[in-house]
Amino acid sequence: MKIALYPGSFDPFHLGHLDITRRSLALFDRVIIGVYDHGGGSRSLLFPTAQRVDLARQSIVDLPGCERAEVMSYTGLTVNFAREAGANIIVRGLRNSVDFDFELQMGQTNHWLADEIELVCLFANAPNHFFSATLVRQVATLGGDATNMVPPPVAEALRELKKKV
């Protein structure tokens, strides 16, 4: 079985993430969306881990093949989580040459740590090729409307977040 792990912070899960998930489901037997739990690290997140997991789950329910997808949180090395989850492929999305340089370095390191796990990179498609969670967070926290950048459950969570501020 080809089991793919699509890891990330997914803070928030946006349309680019949804597109990579949809395409991964078309390629692999099973797809695990691994939501990285930063464990209270220095990175400021919009949503806690449990909510990011829930939002990703809600966002993929209408995708073809969604019954073959699972959303889980994890900590530690991605390759260790991939092994624990039975994944033999790590999927990453590439938007530009900066992403490529980063993923090349990470991919080579992961291959050194776990040579049985392959890396598959999917290029982001228009109009999602410029989306990043950082950009979505900035738009949302600075009063902009990120509705057209995220799936409906995430748009609602961003509206609720805005009410609290």
Summary of the structure (lengths in Angstrom):
residues: 165
radius of gyration: 15.3
end to end distance: 45.8
largest distance: 46.8
contacts: 507
relative contact order: 0.21
helix: 49%
strand: 19%
